[in-house]
Amino acid sequence: MPKQRFLTEKGPRAIGPYVTAAIHGDTAYLSGVIPVEPETGKLVPGDAAAQARQVFKNLGIIVGEMGLDFGDVVKTTVFLTDMAYFAAVNEVYAQAFEGAGYPARSCVAVQALPMGALVEIECIVAVAKE
């Protein structure tokens, strides 16, 4: 089964040689999403919580374009440039998935993220509805 490529039309554009998501079988693998405003292509100002809110707004746009929602997310990986941001980002994360059911998650600290972002999140999403 060949993989399909998905490019967002309403969400933030890729800033490198990659697609928004690669779909294989019943699973979509979303590339990492940073807190970029789709309209301007610029990083949102603010702290890690403000940036996390924009990341979830972007993720909502992307999964919505795929005909899915946060309830279809089965795994996330959260990247933070400082673990001191964990509590603030975790609060935004909990609100984003409230009512949708929490997915599995990993959270890692990294030295830097594209465009100077403080947070990036990638997802694995179930494409087939049961």
Summary of the structure (lengths in Angstrom):
residues: 130
radius of gyration: 13.9
end to end distance: 20.1
largest distance: 42.8
contacts: 388
relative contact order: 0.24
helix: 30%
strand: 29%
